[in-house]
Amino acid sequence: MNVSQFVLASRPVGLPTSDNFRLEKISLGELKENEVLLKSWYISVDPYMRGRMNSGKSYAAPFEVDQPINGAIVAKVVESKSKSFLPGDIVVGRFLWATYFTEKPENLRKIDIQNVPPGYYLGVLGMPGLTAYFGMMEICKPKKGETAVVSGAAGAVGIVAGQIAKIQGSRVIGIAGSDEKCKLLKEQFGFDETINYKTSKSIRKDLAILCPDGVDTYFDNVGGEITEAVAANLDFHARIALCGQISQYNNSKPYIGYSILPHLLTRSVLLQGFIVSNYSARFGEAYAQLTKWVVEGTLKYTETVIDGFDKLPEAFLGLFSGKNQGKMMIKTE
Ligand SMILES: NC(=O)c1ccc[n+]([C@@H]2O[C@H](COP(=O)([O-])OP(=O)(O)OC[C@H]3O[C@@H](n4cnc5c(N)ncnc54)[C@H](OP(=O)(O)O)[C@@H]3O)[C@@H](O)[C@H]2O)c1
């Protein structure tokens, strides 16, 4: 059987380009005992993959040049030589960026797509949702009457993080990169206020007006100047969940900004970096809560779905220019 797959063609310097990816045709052999043949359906692209394109050691192993890329995928079982799976079952897991692939049953998790769209398992009910849940509930700990700020607010993680702060009773300010995204956050996702960081003359001053009593919790997805502006507006005993630094991922040189540390010191702020896998022992609890919120309609979600397996590089690159609202993914058919 002939299949297509994407390999890492070269390591990027600075902003990646489509030249860093190569589409290859390969042949899949006969399915072996205790293996399952799968067809990719929805394939996730995520900012952390930028780090995996570098050679350096990080919390996720680097992709290897000339080897297939892998990531979160919702797939359909086509053929099964395992008792646990039948053709037609829908599964999620970490698989190769390939149109078809074979896997061992222990690497597959069956999902229910009766009540939620399949792509949700890559977003609100996948790694981004878990990240928002643990960053908010375990680090930010938003409370009733407080003010929460979320950067990267209209993305896969941010949209959930802001709504969780809202569910906990905080007033929520979202920072995002277009008027359209800001409108969406207020009208569809219940954010109280928003700032378009691309058109704001001073994010720091805008925040000071929107948060006269200071910022109590900050869920940081982006870092850089946006985080500096938030730091200048923190209240005493504020909590910061350091989730992502996407504004820095393509820097070839270290960013030397204004130091946020004096603000943290003088306002007794707690800042904690975290990786979602720190909480893997508690994923079950988070899935249950997120699923309940989604099914009962308390937590809303959105996706940007691009059609076509060959669009994977384009979808991934789009993350760095804000092409997505909610979770970015491709659909193969
Ligand atoms: N700690 C963890 O375990 C963990 C897990 C998942 C994700 N993360 C991190 O969380 C962050 C969000 O991830 P996600 O999957 O939800 O991605 P996402 O927000 O869905 O997509 C990326 C968004 O980042 C914004 N962006 C791109 N370049 C930017 C820049 N220079 N300055 C400010 N904003 C920029 C864009 O929105 P705009 O239009 O608003 O610019 C873009 O839509 C990323 O930093 C990611 O690495 C961390």
The ligand as an SDF file (V2000), in Angstrom:
LIG
                    3D

 48 52  0  0  0  0  0  0  0  0999 V2000
    3.4820   24.2130   29.0090 N   0  0  0  0  0  0  0  0  0  0  0  0
    2.8590   23.2970   28.2880 C   0  0  0  0  0  0  0  0  0  0  0  0
    2.7830   22.1160   28.6230 O   0  0  0  0  0  0  0  0  0  0  0  0
    2.2000   23.7190   27.0070 C   0  0  0  0  0  0  0  0  0  0  0  0
    1.2730   22.8920   26.3600 C   0  0  0  0  0  0  0  0  0  0  0  0
    0.6280   23.3730   25.2060 C   0  0  0  0  0  0  0  0  0  0  0  0
    0.9560   24.6230   24.7030 C   0  0  0  0  0  0  0  0  0  0  0  0
    1.8910   25.3790   25.3540 N   0  0  0  0  0  0  0  0  0  0  0  0
    2.2230   26.7150   24.8830 C   0  0  0  0  0  0  0  0  0  0  0  0
    1.0560   27.4930   24.9980 O   0  0  0  0  0  0  0  0  0  0  0  0
    1.0650   28.4850   23.9720 C   0  0  0  0  0  0  0  0  0  0  0  0
   -0.2460   28.4010   23.1790 C   0  0  0  0  0  0  0  0  0  0  0  0
   -0.2830   27.1570   22.5180 O   0  0  0  0  0  0  0  0  0  0  0  0
   -1.5380   26.7870   21.6110 P   0  0  0  0  0  0  0  0  0  0  0  0
   -1.4120   25.3830   21.2100 O   0  0  0  0  0  0  0  0  0  0  0  0
   -2.7560   27.2440   22.2940 O   0  0  0  0  0  0  0  0  0  0  0  0
   -1.2850   27.6950   20.3220 O   0  0  0  0  0  0  0  0  0  0  0  0
   -2.3110   28.7260   19.6920 P   0  0  0  0  0  0  0  0  0  0  0  0
   -2.4990   29.8110   20.7140 O   0  0  0  0  0  0  0  0  0  0  0  0
   -3.4990   27.9900   19.2260 O   0  0  0  0  0  0  0  0  0  0  0  0
   -1.5670   29.2690   18.4040 O   0  0  0  0  0  0  0  0  0  0  0  0
   -0.5210   30.1400   18.5010 C   0  0  0  0  0  0  0  0  0  0  0  0
   -1.0140   31.5970   18.6290 C   0  0  0  0  0  0  0  0  0  0  0  0
    0.0470   32.3730   19.1560 O   0  0  0  0  0  0  0  0  0  0  0  0
   -0.1120   33.7210   18.7670 C   0  0  0  0  0  0  0  0  0  0  0  0
    1.2040   34.2530   18.4180 N   0  0  0  0  0  0  0  0  0  0  0  0
    2.0300   33.8420   17.4220 C   0  0  0  0  0  0  0  0  0  0  0  0
    3.1490   34.5770   17.4270 N   0  0  0  0  0  0  0  0  0  0  0  0
    3.0220   35.4820   18.4310 C   0  0  0  0  0  0  0  0  0  0  0  0
    3.8340   36.5400   18.9290 C   0  0  0  0  0  0  0  0  0  0  0  0
    5.0350   36.8090   18.3920 N   0  0  0  0  0  0  0  0  0  0  0  0
    3.3930   37.2790   19.9730 N   0  0  0  0  0  0  0  0  0  0  0  0
    2.1830   37.0240   20.5310 C   0  0  0  0  0  0  0  0  0  0  0  0
    1.3580   36.0420   20.1050 N   0  0  0  0  0  0  0  0  0  0  0  0
    1.7750   35.2710   19.0700 C   0  0  0  0  0  0  0  0  0  0  0  0
   -1.0480   33.7300   17.5480 C   0  0  0  0  0  0  0  0  0  0  0  0
   -2.2570   34.3880   17.9090 O   0  0  0  0  0  0  0  0  0  0  0  0
   -2.4150   35.9920   17.7830 P   0  0  0  0  0  0  0  0  0  0  0  0
   -3.2350   36.2290   16.5590 O   0  0  0  0  0  0  0  0  0  0  0  0
   -3.1190   36.3500   19.0550 O   0  0  0  0  0  0  0  0  0  0  0  0
   -1.0400   36.5760   17.6720 O   0  0  0  0  0  0  0  0  0  0  0  0
   -1.3210   32.2490   17.2830 C   0  0  0  0  0  0  0  0  0  0  0  0
   -2.6350   32.0170   16.8590 O   0  0  0  0  0  0  0  0  0  0  0  0
    2.3020   28.2600   23.1260 C   0  0  0  0  0  0  0  0  0  0  0  0
    3.3230   29.1170   23.5810 O   0  0  0  0  0  0  0  0  0  0  0  0
    2.6430   26.8080   23.4220 C   0  0  0  0  0  0  0  0  0  0  0  0
    4.0020   26.5410   23.2250 O   0  0  0  0  0  0  0  0  0  0  0  0
    2.5120   24.9530   26.4840 C   0  0  0  0  0  0  0  0  0  0  0  0
  1  2  1  0
  2  3  2  0
  2  4  1  0
  4  5  1  0
  4 48  2  0
  5  6  2  0
  6  7  1  0
  7  8  2  0
  8  9  1  0
  8 48  1  0
  9 10  1  0
  9 46  1  0
 10 11  1  0
 11 12  1  0
 11 44  1  0
 12 13  1  0
 13 14  1  0
 14 15  2  0
 14 16  1  0
 14 17  1  0
 17 18  1  0
 18 19  2  0
 18 20  1  0
 18 21  1  0
 21 22  1  0
 22 23  1  0
 23 24  1  0
 23 42  1  0
 24 25  1  0
 25 26  1  0
 25 36  1  0
 26 27  1  0
 26 35  1  0
 27 28  2  0
 28 29  1  0
 29 30  1  0
 29 35  2  0
 30 31  1  0
 30 32  2  0
 32 33  1  0
 33 34  2  0
 34 35  1  0
 36 37  1  0
 36 42  1  0
 37 38  1  0
 38 39  2  0
 38 40  1  0
 38 41  1  0
 42 43  1  0
 44 45  1  0
 44 46  1  0
 46 47  1  0
M  CHG  2   8   1  16  -1
M  END
$$$$
